[in-house]
Amino acid sequence: MGRRKVVLRREYKELKKGRMGAQERGRRLEGIAYELLESELLESESLRPWRNTRPPGEEIDISFTDGQRHFLLEARWRERVSVADVFAFRGKLEGKLAGTLGVFLYIGAEFSKGAIEALTWGKGINTLLFNEHDLDDALAPAHSFREVLDLKLRHAASYGQCHVTYRIIKDYWRNA
C-alpha cells in the first residue's frame, strides 16, 4: 500500500471519530474519496478523477473514468439518506451522457424506507451504493477502490442489486 493511502486511511479514521459537523465531514469525505481515486491513478493510470464540476444548476462532487465507462460520485455524511437525495442524484446521472454510472458514497447514514427501491424499482440500475464498509475495504492495504468497484459492478450486473457491500459479495462469490 502506498504512503498516500496510509495517510488517507488515518484521516478517514479520524473523521469517523466525529469531531466536526456532518457538513464539514461530508466535504472531507469527498476529499478523501478524490485523493483515493487520484492515488490509484498514480499507481495504475486506471481512474482519472475530476473534482467539483459545476454544470448550470448543480454540483458534481467527483467524476471519474474507468476505461470507457464514466462515473459521477456523490459523497454524503449524514444520519439519513432520503428518497429525495437518491432521486436528486439519479437526476444528475440522467442528464448526462447515456451510460454514465453513479457511485453514491454514504457514511454514517441509513437509507430511509424506500430509498433503495427508488434506485431500482421499475428502472435500469445506474447507481452503486457504497457505505463505510466499502470505503474501509477500498482503503485497506489488500484492496483498492477499483477492485471494490469492479466486484460491485459485476454483482449489480448479475443480480440487479446495487446496495450489497463488497465484503458480502466477495464472500458470496468465494462460496459460489
HUSULPE-V945812 format. One line per field, one symbol per residue. burial: I if it has 24 or more other C-alpha atoms within 12 Angstrom, else O. A space follows every 10 residues. Layout:
# HUSULPE-V945812
burial = ???
This chain:
# HUSULPE-V945812
burial = OOOOIOOIIO IIOOIIOOOO OIOOIIIIII IIIIIIIIII OOOOOOIIII IOOOOOOOOI IIIIIIOOOI IIIIIIIIOO IIOOIIIIII IIIOOOOOOI IIIIIIIIOI IOOOIIOIII OOOOIIIIII IIIIIIIIII OOIIIIIIII IIIOIIOOOI IIIIIIIOIO OOOOOO
